[in-house]
């Protein structure tokens, strides 16, 4: 089984009084799908808000199994 981890910073649009942005803070789970070959796998992400406009996102998931 191969594992990968990637850290990224997601920049969100500036919020204003008229358009409140949702709070994405927390742990999210789902799956990824390759556009090239259709492979899929589980994926998790942890969103940590740095300031009103930026989040730090840490991803982890499974890419393949060892047979």
Residue pairs with C-beta under 8 A, 6 or more apart in sequence:
1 62
1 64
1 65
1 66
2 62
2 63
2 64
2 66
3 60
3 61
3 62
3 63
4 60
4 61
4 63
5 58
5 59
5 60
6 58
6 59
7 56
7 57
7 58
7 59
8 56
8 57
8 59
9 50
9 54
9 55
9 56
9 57
10 47
10 54
10 55
10 57
11 53
11 54
12 21
12 24
12 53
12 54
12 55
13 21
13 53
14 52
14 53
15 21
15 52
15 53
21 52
23 49
24 47
24 49
24 55
25 47
25 48
25 49
25 55
26 46
26 47
27 44
27 45
27 46
27 47
28 44
28 45
28 46
28 47
29 42
29 43
29 44
29 45
30 42
30 43
30 44
31 40
31 41
31 42
31 43
32 40
32 41
32 43
32 61
33 39
33 40
34 40
39 64
41 61
41 62
41 63
41 64
42 61
42 62
43 59
43 60
43 61
44 59
44 60
44 61
45 57
45 58
45 59
45 60
46 57
46 58
47 55
47 56
47 57
48 55
48 56
48 57
48 58
49 55
50 56
